[in-house]
Amino acid sequence: MSDRTARLASLAAAMKLPCPVRESFLFSADAAFVAQCIASDVELQRAAKRVFQHAGLGCDATVVVWKTTPTAPARTDRDGHTWFLEIDKNLQRDGNALGAVLAREAARCVLSTRGTIRAPSPIDTELAALLLGLGPLLLAGADEHGERSIHVRAAEGPLPTDVVRSLHARVCASLRVSLARTLDLPLASRAVRFQLAIAWIVARVLTARRPLAFAPIEAHVVIRCFCARRLRVPTGSLGNTTCPSCKRRRPFDGRACRTTSLAA
């Protein structure tokens, strides 16, 4: 594990991601998202757009094509801000597997477009997904033994579920993301959340003097309204904003996570 945690810290410094804020760091891998992934191709494309935008990629649209004889669970190309995904057709009805695939493809694209690693290894891709707050998608659907569905296992990355869980806890603890937010995994079992809580508590001690490195915080953060609309709010404070679509008031937490600051 020590080699992987060292690689995680090294990759964070190399990626130079903008400092995240507590409100928007973790992607919400809930039942609604999983249902969206398997509702239709159009809804899956909308789900993929959400994941890519969460990762900080410019994304106007995504196009999904199913492959019956793929050489990998997924493959992604781009044309400007349009992303084309080829996904193994065997995953078509497994929302948890699709979410994990989208997380890894987004992470792989971030690594290549930021010039961090042109041909990232599977482990680097997995670590990058955790640094982008996509860990909940990698852990969604884990049962009490940390195992996932057969399709998720077929599409999973090189790291075992317990290692992903520990590294996810380490990222969240280092950034000072609260335990409550870290455990907000509606599709994971109670046992998995308990194990994650223990890992978070241990990681909180281990990372007390070694926060992960990120670039300076941006002036605004994007959050999602209850109606799923993207809202831009100022960083650095607690407050409320009103959605222009549904007119509901939305509380937000724009305070920065704890990081080691890198030069812009």
N, C-alpha and C positions, 0 to 999 in steps of 0.2 A: 504493500500500500504506500510506503514512503516514496518509492520511485514515482508512483502515479500522482501523489500529492505534490511532489516537486515539479513534475511535468505540468500539472494544473497551474501552479504559480508562474512557471516560466511562460506558458502559453498565454495566460492573462496579460502579462507584461508585453508580450509580442503582439497581441491583438489590439491593444490600446483602445478598448471599447470605451465609450463615454460612461462616466460614473452612473450607475442605475439609481433609481429612487425606490423607496420602500413600496409605494403604491403599485408600481407597474413592472417590477422585476420578474416576478413569476408568472408564467402563462397559466391560465385557468383551464386545466384539463378535467372538465366536468362532464356529466352525462349528456348535456346539451351539445357539447363539442363533438363527443364521440358519435352521437346520433346524427349530427350534421355530416360527418365523414362518410357515413354509409347511406344517407338519405337518397342521394342521386349524384351523378357526376358534376352537375352544376353546383350543388351544395359542397361537395368535396373541394372543388376549385375555390369556393369562397373560404372554406376552412384553411386551405393551403395559403391563401392570401393573408389570412389572419396570422398564421405562423411566420410567414416570411416578413410581414410588416413588424411583428413583435421582435424579430431578430435584427431589425434595423435596416433591412434591405429595401431599396426602392422597388415597389411592386404595384403596378397598375392592374395586372391581371395574371392569372395562372391558367394553364391549359393542361389537363390530365389525359394521358393516353394509356390504356391498359395493354400490357405485353404478356403474351401467353408462354413465351420461351425466353425469359429474361436471363441475363448473365449476373444480375445483381437485383436486390429488392427494388431499387429505384435508380433513376438517372435523371439529371436535370441539365437543361440548356437554357439559354436566354437570348432574347432579342430586345435590347433596350431594357425597359422595366416590365417586360412580359416574360414569364418563366414557363418553360415547357417541361412537364414531368412525365416520365415513363415509369409506370409502377407495375409490379408483378400482379397479374390478375387474381392470383390465389389469395391476395390480401383484401379483395374487393369488399367482402362482407364483415371484416374485422376492424371495427373502429379504433380499438386500442393499438393494433398493429399499424394502421395507417397514420395515427398520430405520432407514433415513434418514428416512422419512416419520414414524415414531414419534418420532424424536429432535426433529424440527422441531415436531411437534404438542405435545410435552411442553414445549418451550421457549416456544412461543407461549402456552400455558396458564400457565406460570410468570410470564411478563411481564404477562399480564392479571390474574391472581389476586393478584399482589403489588402491583398498582397502578402498576407501572413505566411501562408503555405500554399503553393500552387497545386501540389498533389498531396493533400493531407492524408495521413494514415487513418485507418478506422478508429484507433484510440484517440488521436487528436480531434477527430470529428465528434466523438462522444464527449470529450472534455469541453470542447467548444460549445456544444449544446447546453451543457450545464452552466457555463459562464454566461450564456445568453438567457438564462432563466427558463429553459425548456425542459428542465429536469422532470417536472410533473408529467410531461408527455412520455418520457422514458420509463417512468414508474407506474403509469396508469394501468390498472388491471392486475397488478401483482397480488397473488393470494397470500395466505398466512405463511407459506413456505418461501415466499419471494419468487415463486414461479409464475410465468405468464402463459397465455394461451399458446397453442401450438403454432399459430400463424405469427404471433408476436415473437416467439422464440426463433422461428425461421427468419424473421426480419430483423432480429436484434443485432446490436453491435458486439464488439469483441469483449466487453467487460461484463462479468456476471452481475446479476441484479443486486446482490448484496454490496458489491463494490460501487455500483452506480448510486445506490442508496447512501452509502457512507460519504461519497464524494459530493453528492447533492447536499447532504447535511453540512459538509465542510464549507461549501460555497455560501450557503445561507447563513451559517454561523459567522463566517468571516465578514460578510457584508452587514451583519447585525440585522438581518431579516428576522422578524420575531418567530418564536417557536410556533405560535398559532398560525401564522401565514405559511410556514414551512410544512406544517401538518395538514394544510388544506388540500388534501388529495381524496376527493369524494369516492373515487373508484378503487382505491387501495383498501386492503383489509385493515381491521383494527390492529392486528398483530404487526403488519408492516409499518403502520403509523407509530406504534409503540417502539419498534426497533429504530425508526427514524428519529424519534424523540431522544432516545439514548445516544445515538450517534451525534445529534445536534448538541447535546449537553457536553459531551466529550470534546467535540470540535470547537465549541465556544471557548474552552480552556486552552486548547492547543493553538488556536489562532489569535489569542489575545494580543500578542505582540507581532503578529505576522499577517496583517490584512492583505488581501489580494490587490494587485495594481490595476488601476483604471485611469483613463484620461479625465480631464476636468469635466464637471457636470454641464449639461446643456441647459439653455435658458428655459425650455419648456419640456414637459413630459406628456406623452399620449396615454390616456386611460380610456377605458370603455364604459359607456353608460349602461344602465340596466337594460336599455333597448339595443345594446351592442354597437351604438354609434361611437366612433372615435372622437374623443374630446382632447383638445390641447389646453393644459393648465400650467401655470407658472410653478417652477420648482422652488424648493426651499422652505415651504411652509404648509401648515394645515389649513384647510378651507373648504368651501362649497362652491360648486358650479352648477349652472342650469343648462340642461341639454336643449339645444334648439329644436330637436325633433319631437321628443316626447314631453318636454317642459318639466321633467322631474328634476328636483335638486339632488345633486350627487356629491357627497363628501369625498374629499381626496386627501392623501398624505403625500405631499411633494418633497418630503425631507430626503436628503441624500443618504445613501448607504455609506457605511464606513469603508474606506479604501485607502490604499497608498496612492498618492497622486502622481501621475506621470505628466511630463511636459506635453502640451498640446501638439 
